[in-house]
Amino acid sequence: MEREGDLFKATTPSGVYVSRTIIIATGRKPKELEVPGEAKLKNRGVTYCATCDAPFFENMDVAVAGGGNAVETVLQLIKIASRVYLIEITSQL
């Protein structure tokens, strides 16, 4: 990627793109819990993105399993869900 004045120039195998803004979306694979039933229920109640999927759980009881940004996820969901449970994943007691 190069900058040319106020523009960015990105050269890819499929061509050259010039734009005022570049958004780098590298993708990410969510960390799965690897618990029984998770794969079967993926996208049928088990989701990995509160920003994307929270509206599907309006006025429902939900659980957030995780560490790291789990509290941030809970803060998003308490505005939408009727009740939110936080399940902390840790090897420490």
N, CA, C and O atoms as a CHARMM CRD file, in Angstrom:
* protein
*
  372
    1    1 MET  N      0.85000  -1.15900   0.00000 PROA 1      0.00000
    2    1 MET  CA     0.00000   0.00000   0.00000 PROA 1      0.00000
    3    1 MET  C      0.90200   1.23200   0.00000 PROA 1      0.00000
    4    1 MET  O      1.92400   1.28000   0.68500 PROA 1      0.00000
    5    2 GLU  N      0.50400   2.19700  -0.76900 PROA 2      0.00000
    6    2 GLU  CA     1.26100   3.43300  -0.87000 PROA 2      0.00000
    7    2 GLU  C      0.33500   4.61900  -0.66100 PROA 2      0.00000
    8    2 GLU  O     -0.87300   4.52500  -0.88300 PROA 2      0.00000
    9    3 ARG  N      0.89900   5.71500  -0.24000 PROA 3      0.00000
   10    3 ARG  CA     0.11200   6.93600  -0.11300 PROA 3      0.00000
   11    3 ARG  C      0.54200   7.89300  -1.21800 PROA 3      0.00000
   12    3 ARG  O      1.73100   8.13900  -1.41700 PROA 3      0.00000
   13    4 GLU  N     -0.43900   8.42500  -1.92800 PROA 4      0.00000
   14    4 GLU  CA    -0.17700   9.38800  -2.98600 PROA 4      0.00000
   15    4 GLU  C     -1.01000  10.63600  -2.70400 PROA 4      0.00000
   16    4 GLU  O     -2.17000  10.71700  -3.10600 PROA 4      0.00000
   17    5 GLY  N     -0.41800  11.60200  -2.01700 PROA 5      0.00000
   18    5 GLY  CA    -1.15500  12.79900  -1.62400 PROA 5      0.00000
   19    5 GLY  C     -2.23600  12.44700  -0.63100 PROA 5      0.00000
   20    5 GLY  O     -1.95000  11.88700   0.42700 PROA 5      0.00000
   21    6 ASP  N     -3.48500  12.76900  -0.95800 PROA 6      0.00000
   22    6 ASP  CA    -4.61100  12.46400  -0.08000 PROA 6      0.00000
   23    6 ASP  C     -5.20100  11.08400  -0.33700 PROA 6      0.00000
   24    6 ASP  O     -6.20800  10.72100   0.27200 PROA 6      0.00000
   25    7 LEU  N     -4.59500  10.31800  -1.22200 PROA 7      0.00000
   26    7 LEU  CA    -5.14100   9.02100  -1.61200 PROA 7      0.00000
   27    7 LEU  C     -4.22800   7.87900  -1.20000 PROA 7      0.00000
   28    7 LEU  O     -3.02500   8.05300  -1.00400 PROA 7      0.00000
   29    8 PHE  N     -4.83400   6.70700  -1.07500 PROA 8      0.00000
   30    8 PHE  CA    -4.09700   5.47000  -0.84300 PROA 8      0.00000
   31    8 PHE  C     -4.16500   4.63800  -2.11500 PROA 8      0.00000
   32    8 PHE  O     -5.18600   4.61800  -2.80200 PROA 8      0.00000
   33    9 LYS  N     -3.08800   3.96500  -2.41700 PROA 9      0.00000
   34    9 LYS  CA    -3.03800   3.09200  -3.58700 PROA 9      0.00000
   35    9 LYS  C     -2.67100   1.69200  -3.10100 PROA 9      0.00000
   36    9 LYS  O     -1.59500   1.47300  -2.54400 PROA 9      0.00000
   37   10 ALA  N     -3.58500   0.75300  -3.32300 PROA 10     0.00000
   38   10 ALA  CA    -3.37000  -0.63900  -2.91500 PROA 10     0.00000
   39   10 ALA  C     -3.27000  -1.50000  -4.15700 PROA 10     0.00000
   40   10 ALA  O     -4.17100  -1.51400  -4.99600 PROA 10     0.00000
   41   11 THR  N     -2.17000  -2.21300  -4.26400 PROA 11     0.00000
   42   11 THR  CA    -1.95500  -3.10300  -5.40200 PROA 11     0.00000
   43   11 THR  C     -2.17200  -4.53200  -4.93200 PROA 11     0.00000
   44   11 THR  O     -1.52700  -4.98800  -3.98700 PROA 11     0.00000
   45   12 THR  N     -3.08800  -5.24000  -5.60000 PROA 12     0.00000
   46   12 THR  CA    -3.41100  -6.62000  -5.24700 PROA 12     0.00000
   47   12 THR  C     -3.23400  -7.48900  -6.48600 PROA 12     0.00000
   48   12 THR  O     -3.06000  -6.96800  -7.58800 PROA 12     0.00000
   49   13 PRO  N     -3.27600  -8.79600  -6.31700 PROA 13     0.00000
   50   13 PRO  CA    -3.19100  -9.67700  -7.48700 PROA 13     0.00000
   51   13 PRO  C     -4.32200  -9.43600  -8.49600 PROA 13     0.00000
   52   13 PRO  O     -4.16500  -9.73100  -9.68100 PROA 13     0.00000
   53   14 SER  N     -5.45700  -8.90200  -8.03200 PROA 14     0.00000
   54   14 SER  CA    -6.57400  -8.69500  -8.95600 PROA 14     0.00000
   55   14 SER  C     -6.65700  -7.27100  -9.50500 PROA 14     0.00000
   56   14 SER  O     -7.55600  -6.96900 -10.28900 PROA 14     0.00000
   57   15 GLY  N     -5.74000  -6.39800  -9.10800 PROA 15     0.00000
   58   15 GLY  CA    -5.75700  -5.05600  -9.67000 PROA 15     0.00000
   59   15 GLY  C     -5.23100  -4.00000  -8.72900 PROA 15     0.00000
   60   15 GLY  O     -4.78300  -4.30400  -7.62300 PROA 15     0.00000
   61   16 VAL  N     -5.28500  -2.75600  -9.17200 PROA 16     0.00000
   62   16 VAL  CA    -4.83800  -1.60600  -8.38600 PROA 16     0.00000
   63   16 VAL  C     -6.07200  -0.81600  -7.97300 PROA 16     0.00000
   64   16 VAL  O     -6.94700  -0.54100  -8.79400 PROA 16     0.00000
   65   17 TYR  N     -6.13500  -0.45300  -6.69600 PROA 17     0.00000
   66   17 TYR  CA    -7.27800   0.28200  -6.16400 PROA 17     0.00000
   67   17 TYR  C     -6.78200   1.57500  -5.53800 PROA 17     0.00000
   68   17 TYR  O     -5.79200   1.58200  -4.80700 PROA 17     0.00000
   69   18 VAL  N     -7.48000   2.67600  -5.83300 PROA 18     0.00000
   70   18 VAL  CA    -7.13400   3.98000  -5.28400 PROA 18     0.00000
   71   18 VAL  C     -8.34500   4.51000  -4.53300 PROA 18     0.00000
   72   18 VAL  O     -9.46600   4.47300  -5.03900 PROA 18     0.00000
   73   19 SER  N     -8.10900   5.01200  -3.30100 PROA 19     0.00000
   74   19 SER  CA    -9.21600   5.46300  -2.47000 PROA 19     0.00000
   75   19 SER  C     -8.73700   6.49800  -1.46800 PROA 19     0.00000
   76   19 SER  O     -7.54500   6.58900  -1.17600 PROA 19     0.00000
   77   20 ARG  N     -9.67700   7.28000  -0.94100 PROA 20     0.00000
   78   20 ARG  CA    -9.33700   8.22400   0.12700 PROA 20     0.00000
   79   20 ARG  C     -9.25100   7.52300   1.47800 PROA 20     0.00000
   80   20 ARG  O     -8.62100   8.03000   2.40600 PROA 20     0.00000
   81   21 THR  N     -9.88400   6.35700   1.58800 PROA 21     0.00000
   82   21 THR  CA    -9.92400   5.62100   2.85100 PROA 21     0.00000
   83   21 THR  C     -9.65000   4.15300   2.59600 PROA 21     0.00000
   84   21 THR  O    -10.09600   3.58800   1.59700 PROA 21     0.00000
   85   22 ILE  N     -8.91100   3.53900   3.50900 PROA 22     0.00000
   86   22 ILE  CA    -8.65800   2.09200   3.44700 PROA 22     0.00000
   87   22 ILE  C     -9.12800   1.49300   4.76800 PROA 22     0.00000
   88   22 ILE  O     -8.77300   1.98200   5.84100 PROA 22     0.00000
   89   23 ILE  N     -9.91800   0.44600   4.68600 PROA 23     0.00000
   90   23 ILE  CA   -10.31600  -0.31000   5.87400 PROA 23     0.00000
   91   23 ILE  C     -9.65900  -1.67300   5.76500 PROA 23     0.00000
   92   23 ILE  O     -9.88300  -2.41000   4.80500 PROA 23     0.00000
   93   24 ILE  N     -8.84300  -2.00000   6.76100 PROA 24     0.00000
   94   24 ILE  CA    -8.16500  -3.29200   6.75500 PROA 24     0.00000
   95   24 ILE  C     -8.97600  -4.24300   7.62400 PROA 24     0.00000
   96   24 ILE  O     -9.04600  -4.08500   8.84300 PROA 24     0.00000
   97   25 ALA  N     -9.58600  -5.22900   6.98200 PROA 25     0.00000
   98   25 ALA  CA   -10.42100  -6.21000   7.67900 PROA 25     0.00000
   99   25 ALA  C     -9.77100  -7.57500   7.50400 PROA 25     0.00000
  100   25 ALA  O    -10.02500  -8.27400   6.52400 PROA 25     0.00000
  101   26 THR  N     -8.93900  -7.94200   8.45200 PROA 26     0.00000
  102   26 THR  CA    -8.15600  -9.16600   8.32100 PROA 26     0.00000
  103   26 THR  C     -8.93400 -10.41800   8.68900 PROA 26     0.00000
  104   26 THR  O     -8.49800 -11.53400   8.40600 PROA 26     0.00000
  105   27 GLY  N    -10.08000 -10.23400   9.31700 PROA 27     0.00000
  106   27 GLY  CA   -10.86000 -11.39700   9.71800 PROA 27     0.00000
  107   27 GLY  C    -10.34400 -11.98300  11.01200 PROA 27     0.00000
  108   27 GLY  O     -9.23600 -11.67600  11.45200 PROA 27     0.00000
  109   28 ARG  N    -11.14800 -12.82100  11.61100 PROA 28     0.00000
  110   28 ARG  CA   -10.78000 -13.40200  12.88700 PROA 28     0.00000
  111   28 ARG  C    -11.65800 -14.61700  13.12300 PROA 28     0.00000
  112   28 ARG  O    -12.85200 -14.59300  12.82300 PROA 28     0.00000
  113   29 LYS  N    -11.09000 -15.64900  13.64400 PROA 29     0.00000
  114   29 LYS  CA   -11.86500 -16.83400  13.98600 PROA 29     0.00000
  115   29 LYS  C    -12.17500 -16.78000  15.47200 PROA 29     0.00000
  116   29 LYS  O    -11.25500 -16.70800  16.28800 PROA 29     0.00000
  117   30 PRO  N    -13.45400 -16.81200  15.84300 PROA 30     0.00000
  118   30 PRO  CA   -13.78700 -16.74600  17.27000 PROA 30     0.00000
  119   30 PRO  C    -13.31400 -17.99000  18.00700 PROA 30     0.00000
  120   30 PRO  O    -13.23800 -19.08100  17.44100 PROA 30     0.00000
  121   31 LYS  N    -13.00400 -17.80300  19.26300 PROA 31     0.00000
  122   31 LYS  CA   -12.59000 -18.92500  20.10600 PROA 31     0.00000
  123   31 LYS  C    -13.83400 -19.70500  20.51200 PROA 31     0.00000
  124   31 LYS  O    -14.73600 -19.16300  21.15000 PROA 31     0.00000
  125   32 GLU  N    -13.87300 -20.95200  20.14600 PROA 32     0.00000
  126   32 GLU  CA   -15.01700 -21.80100  20.49000 PROA 32     0.00000
  127   32 GLU  C    -14.79500 -22.43500  21.85300 PROA 32     0.00000
  128   32 GLU  O    -13.65600 -22.61900  22.28200 PROA 32     0.00000
  129   33 LEU  N    -15.88400 -22.76800  22.53300 PROA 33     0.00000
  130   33 LEU  CA   -15.80100 -23.35600  23.86400 PROA 33     0.00000
  131   33 LEU  C    -15.48000 -24.84300  23.82900 PROA 33     0.00000
  132   33 LEU  O    -14.94200 -25.39500  24.78800 PROA 33     0.00000
  133   34 GLU  N    -15.81500 -25.48700  22.71100 PROA 34     0.00000
  134   34 GLU  CA   -15.61000 -26.93400  22.55700 PROA 34     0.00000
  135   34 GLU  C    -16.37500 -27.71600  23.62300 PROA 34     0.00000
  136   34 GLU  O    -15.82400 -28.60200  24.27600 PROA 34     0.00000
  137   35 VAL  N    -17.65500 -27.37400  23.78900 PROA 35     0.00000
  138   35 VAL  CA   -18.53000 -28.07400  24.72400 PROA 35     0.00000
  139   35 VAL  C    -19.56400 -28.85500  23.91500 PROA 35     0.00000
  140   35 VAL  O    -19.85700 -28.49700  22.77400 PROA 35     0.00000
  141   36 PRO  N    -20.11400 -29.91400  24.49600 PROA 36     0.00000
  142   36 PRO  CA   -21.10500 -30.70400  23.77200 PROA 36     0.00000
  143   36 PRO  C    -22.27900 -29.84000  23.29700 PROA 36     0.00000
  144   36 PRO  O    -22.81700 -29.03800  24.06000 PROA 36     0.00000
  145   37 GLY  N    -22.66200 -30.00900  22.05300 PROA 37     0.00000
  146   37 GLY  CA   -23.80100 -29.30400  21.48500 PROA 37     0.00000
  147   37 GLY  C    -23.47900 -27.96800  20.84800 PROA 37     0.00000
  148   37 GLY  O    -24.31700 -27.40200  20.14600 PROA 37     0.00000
  149   38 GLU  N    -22.27400 -27.44900  21.07800 PROA 38     0.00000
  150   38 GLU  CA   -21.92900 -26.12600  20.54400 PROA 38     0.00000
  151   38 GLU  C    -22.00600 -26.08600  19.02200 PROA 38     0.00000
  152   38 GLU  O    -22.61800 -25.18000  18.45700 PROA 38     0.00000
  153   39 ALA  N    -21.39700 -27.05000  18.36200 PROA 39     0.00000
  154   39 ALA  CA   -21.39000 -27.05300  16.89200 PROA 39     0.00000
  155   39 ALA  C    -22.80800 -27.17300  16.33500 PROA 39     0.00000
  156   39 ALA  O    -23.15300 -26.51800  15.35200 PROA 39     0.00000
  157   40 LYS  N    -23.62200 -28.01000  16.96800 PROA 40     0.00000
  158   40 LYS  CA   -24.99100 -28.21800  16.50600 PROA 40     0.00000
  159   40 LYS  C    -25.83200 -26.94800  16.65400 PROA 40     0.00000
  160   40 LYS  O    -26.72100 -26.68900  15.84200 PROA 40     0.00000
  161   41 LEU  N    -25.54900 -26.16000  17.68900 PROA 41     0.00000
  162   41 LEU  CA   -26.34400 -24.96100  17.97500 PROA 41     0.00000
  163   41 LEU  C    -25.73000 -23.67400  17.43900 PROA 41     0.00000
  164   41 LEU  O    -26.27400 -22.59000  17.65400 PROA 41     0.00000
  165   42 LYS  N    -24.60700 -23.78400  16.74500 PROA 42     0.00000
  166   42 LYS  CA   -23.96400 -22.60200  16.17200 PROA 42     0.00000
  167   42 LYS  C    -24.93800 -21.92100  15.21600 PROA 42     0.00000
  168   42 LYS  O    -25.49300 -22.56400  14.32400 PROA 42     0.00000
  169   43 ASN  N    -25.14300 -20.62100  15.40400 PROA 43     0.00000
  170   43 ASN  CA   -26.09600 -19.80800  14.63700 PROA 43     0.00000
  171   43 ASN  C    -27.54700 -20.21200  14.86700 PROA 43     0.00000
  172   43 ASN  O    -28.43300 -19.82700  14.10500 PROA 43     0.00000
  173   44 ARG  N    -27.78100 -20.97700  15.90400 PROA 44     0.00000
  174   44 ARG  CA   -29.14700 -21.34700  16.31200 PROA 44     0.00000
  175   44 ARG  C    -29.29800 -21.09700  17.81400 PROA 44     0.00000
  176   44 ARG  O    -29.92700 -21.87400  18.53300 PROA 44     0.00000
  177   45 GLY  N    -28.70900 -20.00300  18.26000 PROA 45     0.00000
  178   45 GLY  CA   -28.71300 -19.66700  19.68100 PROA 45     0.00000
  179   45 GLY  C    -27.31600 -19.48200  20.22200 PROA 45     0.00000
  180   45 GLY  O    -27.12300 -18.72600  21.17500 PROA 45     0.00000
  181   46 VAL  N    -26.34200 -20.14700  19.64600 PROA 46     0.00000
  182   46 VAL  CA   -24.94400 -19.93600  20.00200 PROA 46     0.00000
  183   46 VAL  C    -24.33800 -19.03600  18.93000 PROA 46     0.00000
  184   46 VAL  O    -24.27500 -19.40000  17.75600 PROA 46     0.00000
  185   47 THR  N    -23.89500 -17.86000  19.35400 PROA 47     0.00000
  186   47 THR  CA   -23.28500 -16.91700  18.42000 PROA 47     0.00000
  187   47 THR  C    -21.99200 -16.39400  19.01400 PROA 47     0.00000
  188   47 THR  O    -21.70000 -16.62600  20.18700 PROA 47     0.00000
  189   48 TYR  N    -21.22800 -15.69500  18.21400 PROA 48     0.00000
  190   48 TYR  CA   -19.91100 -15.24000  18.63400 PROA 48     0.00000
  191   48 TYR  C    -19.72000 -13.73400  18.47500 PROA 48     0.00000
  192   48 TYR  O    -18.61200 -13.23700  18.68100 PROA 48     0.00000
  193   49 CYS  N    -20.76300 -12.99900  18.11800 PROA 49     0.00000
  194   49 CYS  CA   -20.63000 -11.56600  17.89300 PROA 49     0.00000
  195   49 CYS  C    -21.85000 -10.83100  18.44400 PROA 49     0.00000
  196   49 CYS  O    -22.91400 -10.82900  17.82500 PROA 49     0.00000
  197   50 ALA  N    -21.68900 -10.21200  19.60200 PROA 50     0.00000
  198   50 ALA  CA   -22.81100  -9.48500  20.20500 PROA 50     0.00000
  199   50 ALA  C    -23.20300  -8.29100  19.35100 PROA 50     0.00000
  200   50 ALA  O    -24.38900  -7.98000  19.23500 PROA 50     0.00000
  201   51 THR  N    -22.24200  -7.62300  18.75700 PROA 51     0.00000
  202   51 THR  CA   -22.54600  -6.46400  17.92100 PROA 51     0.00000
  203   51 THR  C    -23.45000  -6.86700  16.76300 PROA 51     0.00000
  204   51 THR  O    -24.38400  -6.14400  16.41800 PROA 51     0.00000
  205   52 CYS  N    -23.17200  -8.01900  16.16800 PROA 52     0.00000
  206   52 CYS  CA   -23.94800  -8.48300  15.01300 PROA 52     0.00000
  207   52 CYS  C    -25.27900  -9.11200  15.41800 PROA 52     0.00000
  208   52 CYS  O    -26.30400  -8.87500  14.77800 PROA 52     0.00000
  209   53 ASP  N    -25.25900  -9.90700  16.47400 PROA 53     0.00000
  210   53 ASP  CA   -26.38500 -10.79400  16.76500 PROA 53     0.00000
  211   53 ASP  C    -27.26400 -10.38700  17.94500 PROA 53     0.00000
  212   53 ASP  O    -28.31900 -10.98700  18.14900 PROA 53     0.00000
  213   54 ALA  N    -26.86500  -9.40000  18.71500 PROA 54     0.00000
  214   54 ALA  CA   -27.63900  -9.02000  19.90600 PROA 54     0.00000
  215   54 ALA  C    -29.10600  -8.74000  19.61400 PROA 54     0.00000
  216   54 ALA  O    -29.95300  -9.14600  20.41000 PROA 54     0.00000
  217   55 PRO  N    -29.45900  -8.06600  18.51500 PROA 55     0.00000
  218   55 PRO  CA   -30.88000  -7.79600  18.27200 PROA 55     0.00000
  219   55 PRO  C    -31.75600  -9.05200  18.18800 PROA 55     0.00000
  220   55 PRO  O    -32.96300  -8.98400  18.42200 PROA 55     0.00000
  221   56 PHE  N    -31.15400 -10.19200  17.85500 PROA 56     0.00000
  222   56 PHE  CA   -31.92300 -11.44200  17.78800 PROA 56     0.00000
  223   56 PHE  C    -32.37800 -11.90100  19.18000 PROA 56     0.00000
  224   56 PHE  O    -33.28800 -12.72200  19.29700 PROA 56     0.00000
  225   57 PHE  N    -31.75100 -11.37600  20.22100 PROA 57     0.00000
  226   57 PHE  CA   -32.01900 -11.83400  21.58400 PROA 57     0.00000
  227   57 PHE  C    -32.75100 -10.78800  22.41800 PROA 57     0.00000
  228   57 PHE  O    -32.65500 -10.78600  23.64600 PROA 57     0.00000
  229   58 GLU  N    -33.48000  -9.90400  21.74900 PROA 58     0.00000
  230   58 GLU  CA   -34.22300  -8.86700  22.45000 PROA 58     0.00000
  231   58 GLU  C    -35.22100  -9.49100  23.41800 PROA 58     0.00000
  232   58 GLU  O    -35.97500 -10.39600  23.06000 PROA 58     0.00000
  233   59 ASN  N    -35.20800  -8.98800  24.65300 PROA 59     0.00000
  234   59 ASN  CA   -36.11300  -9.42700  25.72700 PROA 59     0.00000
  235   59 ASN  C    -35.97000 -10.90900  26.07200 PROA 59     0.00000
  236   59 ASN  O    -36.92300 -11.52700  26.54600 PROA 59     0.00000
  237   60 MET  N    -34.80200 -11.47700  25.84000 PROA 60     0.00000
  238   60 MET  CA   -34.55400 -12.88100  26.18500 PROA 60     0.00000
  239   60 MET  C    -33.48800 -12.95400  27.27400 PROA 60     0.00000
  240   60 MET  O    -32.72900 -12.00500  27.47100 PROA 60     0.00000
  241   61 ASP  N    -33.43400 -14.08600  27.98100 PROA 61     0.00000
  242   61 ASP  CA   -32.34300 -14.34600  28.91300 PROA 61     0.00000
  243   61 ASP  C    -31.17600 -14.90500  28.10800 PROA 61     0.00000
  244   61 ASP  O    -31.35500 -15.83800  27.32500 PROA 61     0.00000
  245   62 VAL  N    -29.98800 -14.34700  28.29100 PROA 62     0.00000
  246   62 VAL  CA   -28.81600 -14.80600  27.55200 PROA 62     0.00000
  247   62 VAL  C    -27.64400 -15.01300  28.50500 PROA 62     0.00000
  248   62 VAL  O    -27.61500 -14.45300  29.60100 PROA 62     0.00000
  249   63 ALA  N    -26.69300 -15.81300  28.08100 PROA 63     0.00000
  250   63 ALA  CA   -25.46300 -16.02100  28.83300 PROA 63     0.00000
  251   63 ALA  C    -24.28000 -15.67300  27.93600 PROA 63     0.00000
  252   63 ALA  O    -24.27100 -15.99100  26.74700 PROA 63     0.00000
  253   64 VAL  N    -23.29200 -15.02000  28.52100 PROA 64     0.00000
  254   64 VAL  CA   -22.05400 -14.68700  27.82000 PROA 64     0.00000
  255   64 VAL  C    -20.95900 -15.50100  28.47800 PROA 64     0.00000
  256   64 VAL  O    -20.72000 -15.37400  29.67900 PROA 64     0.00000
  257   65 ALA  N    -20.29200 -16.33800  27.69500 PROA 65     0.00000
  258   65 ALA  CA   -19.19900 -17.15000  28.21200 PROA 65     0.00000
  259   65 ALA  C    -17.90500 -16.59800  27.65800 PROA 65     0.00000
  260   65 ALA  O    -17.75300 -16.45400  26.44500 PROA 65     0.00000
  261   66 GLY  N    -16.97500 -16.29100  28.53900 PROA 66     0.00000
  262   66 GLY  CA   -15.70800 -15.80700  28.02700 PROA 66     0.00000
  263   66 GLY  C    -14.90600 -15.05500  29.04700 PROA 66     0.00000
  264   66 GLY  O    -15.26700 -14.94900  30.21900 PROA 66     0.00000
  265   67 GLY  N    -13.82400 -14.54500  28.56700 PROA 67     0.00000
  266   67 GLY  CA   -12.93600 -13.69800  29.34400 PROA 67     0.00000
  267   67 GLY  C    -12.61200 -12.51300  28.45800 PROA 67     0.00000
  268   67 GLY  O    -13.29400 -12.28100  27.45900 PROA 67     0.00000
  269   68 GLY  N    -11.61100 -11.78300  28.79800 PROA 68     0.00000
  270   68 GLY  CA   -11.19600 -10.66500  27.94700 PROA 68     0.00000
  271   68 GLY  C    -12.27400  -9.63200  27.76400 PROA 68     0.00000
  272   68 GLY  O    -12.54300  -8.85100  28.67800 PROA 68     0.00000
  273   69 ASN  N    -12.90100  -9.60700  26.59900 PROA 69     0.00000
  274   69 ASN  CA   -13.91000  -8.58500  26.31100 PROA 69     0.00000
  275   69 ASN  C    -15.33000  -9.02900  26.66900 PROA 69     0.00000
  276   69 ASN  O    -16.29700  -8.44700  26.17800 PROA 69     0.00000
  277   70 ALA  N    -15.46600 -10.04300  27.50900 PROA 70     0.00000
  278   70 ALA  CA   -16.79600 -10.53400  27.87900 PROA 70     0.00000
  279   70 ALA  C    -17.61400  -9.46100  28.58600 PROA 70     0.00000
  280   70 ALA  O    -18.82100  -9.36700  28.36600 PROA 70     0.00000
  281   71 VAL  N    -16.98500  -8.65500  29.42600 PROA 71     0.00000
  282   71 VAL  CA   -17.71900  -7.60500  30.14200 PROA 71     0.00000
  283   71 VAL  C    -18.23000  -6.56400  29.14900 PROA 71     0.00000
  284   71 VAL  O    -19.34200  -6.05600  29.29300 PROA 71     0.00000
  285   72 GLU  N    -17.43200  -6.25400  28.15900 PROA 72     0.00000
  286   72 GLU  CA   -17.87100  -5.32400  27.11200 PROA 72     0.00000
  287   72 GLU  C    -19.09300  -5.88800  26.37800 PROA 72     0.00000
  288   72 GLU  O    -20.02500  -5.15300  26.05500 PROA 72     0.00000
  289   73 THR  N    -19.07700  -7.17400  26.12400 PROA 73     0.00000
  290   73 THR  CA   -20.20700  -7.83700  25.47200 PROA 73     0.00000
  291   73 THR  C    -21.45200  -7.76700  26.35400 PROA 73     0.00000
  292   73 THR  O    -22.55000  -7.50100  25.86500 PROA 73     0.00000
  293   74 VAL  N    -21.27900  -8.00300  27.63900 PROA 74     0.00000
  294   74 VAL  CA   -22.40100  -7.90800  28.58200 PROA 74     0.00000
  295   74 VAL  C    -22.98800  -6.50300  28.55400 PROA 74     0.00000
  296   74 VAL  O    -24.20900  -6.34400  28.55500 PROA 74     0.00000
  297   75 LEU  N    -22.14000  -5.49100  28.53000 PROA 75     0.00000
  298   75 LEU  CA   -22.62500  -4.11100  28.50800 PROA 75     0.00000
  299   75 LEU  C    -23.44700  -3.82000  27.25500 PROA 75     0.00000
  300   75 LEU  O    -24.39300  -3.03400  27.30300 PROA 75     0.00000
  301   76 GLN  N    -23.09400  -4.44100  26.14800 PROA 76     0.00000
  302   76 GLN  CA   -23.90000  -4.29300  24.93000 PROA 76     0.00000
  303   76 GLN  C    -25.25100  -4.98200  25.09700 PROA 76     0.00000
  304   76 GLN  O    -26.28400  -4.43400  24.71300 PROA 76     0.00000
  305   77 LEU  N    -25.23900  -6.16900  25.66300 PROA 77     0.00000
  306   77 LEU  CA   -26.44900  -6.98400  25.74500 PROA 77     0.00000
  307   77 LEU  C    -27.44800  -6.50700  26.78700 PROA 77     0.00000
  308   77 LEU  O    -28.64800  -6.71800  26.61500 PROA 77     0.00000
  309   78 ILE  N    -26.98700  -5.86300  27.87700 PROA 78     0.00000
  310   78 ILE  CA   -27.94000  -5.46100  28.91900 PROA 78     0.00000
  311   78 ILE  C    -28.92000  -4.41200  28.41400 PROA 78     0.00000
  312   78 ILE  O    -29.96300  -4.18800  29.02900 PROA 78     0.00000
  313   79 LYS  N    -28.59600  -3.77300  27.30700 PROA 79     0.00000
  314   79 LYS  CA   -29.50700  -2.79100  26.71800 PROA 79     0.00000
  315   79 LYS  C    -30.61000  -3.47100  25.90200 PROA 79     0.00000
  316   79 LYS  O    -31.61600  -2.84400  25.57000 PROA 79     0.00000
  317   80 ILE  N    -30.42000  -4.75100  25.58100 PROA 80     0.00000
  318   80 ILE  CA   -31.32800  -5.45300  24.66600 PROA 80     0.00000
  319   80 ILE  C    -32.01400  -6.64400  25.33100 PROA 80     0.00000
  320   80 ILE  O    -33.23200  -6.79700  25.23500 PROA 80     0.00000
  321   81 ALA  N    -31.23400  -7.48000  26.00200 PROA 81     0.00000
  322   81 ALA  CA   -31.77100  -8.70500  26.60800 PROA 81     0.00000
  323   81 ALA  C    -32.47400  -8.38500  27.92800 PROA 81     0.00000
  324   81 ALA  O    -32.22100  -7.34800  28.54200 PROA 81     0.00000
  325   82 SER  N    -33.35100  -9.28200  28.35300 PROA 82     0.00000
  326   82 SER  CA   -34.03900  -9.05000  29.62700 PROA 82     0.00000
  327   82 SER  C    -33.14600  -9.40300  30.81900 PROA 82     0.00000
  328   82 SER  O    -33.23700  -8.77000  31.87100 PROA 82     0.00000
  329   83 ARG  N    -32.29400 -10.40200  30.65900 PROA 83     0.00000
  330   83 ARG  CA   -31.36700 -10.81000  31.72400 PROA 83     0.00000
  331   83 ARG  C    -30.10300 -11.33500  31.06700 PROA 83     0.00000
  332   83 ARG  O    -30.16800 -12.04800  30.06600 PROA 83     0.00000
  333   84 VAL  N    -28.94000 -10.98000  31.63500 PROA 84     0.00000
  334   84 VAL  CA   -27.65400 -11.41400  31.07700 PROA 84     0.00000
  335   84 VAL  C    -26.83200 -12.06700  32.17800 PROA 84     0.00000
  336   84 VAL  O    -26.63000 -11.48700  33.24500 PROA 84     0.00000
  337   85 TYR  N    -26.36100 -13.27800  31.90800 PROA 85     0.00000
  338   85 TYR  CA   -25.47900 -14.00100  32.81900 PROA 85     0.00000
  339   85 TYR  C    -24.07200 -13.97800  32.23800 PROA 85     0.00000
  340   85 TYR  O    -23.89000 -14.18600  31.03900 PROA 85     0.00000
  341   86 LEU  N    -23.08100 -13.72600  33.08000 PROA 86     0.00000
  342   86 LEU  CA   -21.68800 -13.75200  32.66200 PROA 86     0.00000
  343   86 LEU  C    -21.03000 -14.99300  33.22700 PROA 86     0.00000
  344   86 LEU  O    -20.99000 -15.18400  34.44200 PROA 86     0.00000
  345   87 ILE  N    -20.51500 -15.83900  32.34700 PROA 87     0.00000
  346   87 ILE  CA   -19.81400 -17.05500  32.75200 PROA 87     0.00000
  347   87 ILE  C    -18.35200 -16.83500  32.42100 PROA 87     0.00000
  348   87 ILE  O    -17.98200 -16.77900  31.24800 PROA 87     0.00000
  349   88 GLU  N    -17.52200 -16.71100  33.43300 PROA 88     0.00000
  350   88 GLU  CA   -16.10000 -16.44000  33.24800 PROA 88     0.00000
  351   88 GLU  C    -15.36400 -17.74600  32.96800 PROA 88     0.00000
  352   88 GLU  O    -15.52600 -18.73200  33.68700 PROA 88     0.00000
  353   89 ILE  N    -14.56400 -17.73600  31.92700 PROA 89     0.00000
  354   89 ILE  CA   -13.77800 -18.91400  31.57400 PROA 89     0.00000
  355   89 ILE  C    -12.35900 -18.69000  32.08100 PROA 89     0.00000
  356   89 ILE  O    -11.64100 -17.81700  31.59300 PROA 89     0.00000
  357   90 THR  N    -11.96800 -19.49000  33.06400 PROA 90     0.00000
  358   90 THR  CA   -10.63300 -19.35700  33.63300 PROA 90     0.00000
  359   90 THR  C    -10.20700 -20.69200  34.22600 PROA 90     0.00000
  360   90 THR  O    -11.03900 -21.51300  34.61200 PROA 90     0.00000
  361   91 SER  N     -8.91700 -20.89000  34.29000 PROA 91     0.00000
  362   91 SER  CA    -8.40400 -22.10600  34.91900 PROA 91     0.00000
  363   91 SER  C     -8.06900 -21.84200  36.38700 PROA 91     0.00000
  364   91 SER  O     -7.67000 -22.75700  37.10900 PROA 91     0.00000
  365   92 GLN  N     -8.22900 -20.60200  36.82400 PROA 92     0.00000
  366   92 GLN  CA    -7.94600 -20.23400  38.21600 PROA 92     0.00000
  367   92 GLN  C     -9.23300 -20.22600  39.01700 PROA 92     0.00000
  368   92 GLN  O    -10.29900 -19.88700  38.50400 PROA 92     0.00000
  369   93 LEU  N     -9.11800 -20.60200  40.27400 PROA 93     0.00000
  370   93 LEU  CA   -10.28400 -20.57300  41.17500 PROA 93     0.00000
  371   93 LEU  C    -10.22400 -19.37300  42.07000 PROA 93     0.00000
  372   93 LEU  O    -11.11500 -19.17500  42.89700 PROA 93     0.00000
